Amino acid sequence: MANVSLILLDDVEHLGLAGDEVRVAPGYARNYLIPNKLAAKATPGTLRLIESRKAAIAARRAADLANAKALAEKLATVEISIAMQATEDDQLFGSVTPRMVAEELNAQGFAIEHSRILIDPPIKMLGSFEAQVKLHSEVSAAVKIWVVRG
């Protein structure tokens, strides 16, 4: 099957930025990008619409980047504590997941999705660790995690 040519109306991670012309599989376009209003078919009218919105798109991108940088500065000072069951030699029964970290951050007033949190390597012991939170394509922040016996 031939790829479909689309104009992105919003930034799509791993695909492109708003205003870019991309070629994607028809199913991806039909089932995800177009229904979620992330892209539109590449027509002369769509191209004119994007050209008229370039200034607004650039301003929104700059505002998003500034908000992400401000949030990264706040997150740099945050420490969270997660209580877990552990053996006598400090091995956890299970591991600390990004969803657990997101719940703790939400409890402290930070609305962060668990899909934006990267814990590498997996936390399977008691102690102090760091997780990376991807806030923007250019900005990520480290969050300190204390895993304590629960």
C-alpha positions in Angstrom: 0.0 0.0 0.0 1.1 3.5 -0.7 1.7 6.0 2.1 -0.5 8.9 2.7 0.8 12.5 2.6 -0.4 14.6 5.6 0.3 18.0 7.2 0.8 17.8 11.0 -1.5 20.2 12.9 0.2 19.5 16.2 3.6 18.2 17.3 3.7 14.4 17.2 6.5 12.7 19.0 8.8 10.6 16.8 7.0 11.9 13.7 7.4 15.6 13.3 6.5 19.1 14.3 3.3 21.1 13.5 3.4 22.3 9.9 5.6 19.5 8.7 4.5 17.4 5.7 4.9 13.7 6.5 4.1 10.4 4.8 2.6 7.7 7.0 0.7 4.4 6.6 -2.9 4.8 5.7 -4.1 3.0 8.8 -2.1 5.3 11.1 -3.5 8.3 9.4 -7.1 7.1 9.3 -7.2 5.6 12.8 -5.0 7.9 14.9 -3.7 11.1 13.4 -6.8 12.4 11.6 -9.5 11.5 14.3 -7.3 13.1 17.0 -6.9 16.2 14.9 -3.1 15.8 14.9 -2.9 15.9 11.1 -4.9 16.8 8.0 -4.6 15.6 4.3 -2.0 17.6 2.4 -4.1 19.9 0.2 -3.3 23.4 -1.0 -6.0 24.7 1.4 -4.3 23.0 4.4 -0.9 24.3 3.3 -2.3 27.9 3.3 -3.9 27.3 6.7 -0.7 26.2 8.2 1.2 29.1 6.7 -1.2 31.5 8.3 -0.8 29.8 11.7 3.0 29.6 11.6 3.4 32.6 14.0 0.9 31.1 16.5 2.5 27.7 16.3 6.0 29.2 17.0 4.6 31.2 19.9 2.9 28.1 21.4 6.1 26.0 21.0 8.1 28.7 22.8 5.6 28.9 25.6 5.5 25.0 25.9 9.3 25.0 26.1 9.4 27.8 28.7 6.7 25.9 30.8 8.7 22.7 30.6 11.9 24.4 31.7 10.1 26.0 34.7 8.6 22.6 35.6 12.0 21.0 35.3 13.5 23.5 37.8 10.7 22.7 40.3 11.1 18.9 39.8 14.9 19.1 40.4 14.2 19.9 44.0 11.5 17.2 44.5 12.2 14.0 46.5 9.6 11.3 46.8 9.4 8.4 49.1 7.9 5.0 48.1 7.2 2.3 50.7 7.7 -1.2 49.4 7.9 -4.7 51.0 11.4 -6.0 51.0 13.5 -9.0 52.1 16.1 -9.0 54.9 18.8 -8.2 52.3 16.9 -5.2 51.0 15.6 -6.8 47.8 12.1 -5.7 46.8 9.2 -8.0 46.2 8.5 -6.6 42.8 9.9 -3.3 41.5 9.1 0.5 41.6 7.2 1.3 38.4 6.7 4.6 36.6 3.0 4.5 37.6 4.0 4.5 41.3 6.3 7.5 40.7 3.6 9.4 38.8 1.1 8.8 41.6 3.5 10.2 44.2 4.3 13.2 42.0 0.5 13.8 41.5 0.1 13.6 45.3 2.6 16.5 45.5 0.8 18.5 42.9 2.6 17.7 39.7 0.4 16.4 37.0 2.7 14.1 35.1 1.7 11.1 33.1 3.4 7.8 33.9 4.4 7.3 30.3 6.7 10.3 30.6 8.8 8.7 33.4 11.8 6.6 32.6 13.3 4.4 35.3 16.5 2.7 34.0 17.7 0.4 35.3 14.6 -0.9 37.1 14.5 -0.2 40.9 14.5 -3.5 42.7 16.3 -2.6 46.0 15.8 -0.3 48.9 17.7 3.0 48.7 18.0 6.2 46.8 17.5 6.4 43.0 16.8 8.8 40.2 14.1 8.7 37.5 14.1 10.8 34.4 10.9 12.7 33.6 10.6 13.7 29.9 8.7 17.0 30.0 9.3 18.2 26.4 11.3 16.9 23.4 14.2 19.1 24.6 13.7 19.1 28.4 13.9 16.3 30.9 14.3 16.5 34.7 15.6 14.1 37.3 13.5 13.2 40.3 15.0 11.7 43.4 13.3 8.6 44.7 13.7 7.1 48.1 12.6 3.5 48.3 11.9 2.6 52.0 10.8 -0.5 53.8 7.0 -0.5 54.0 
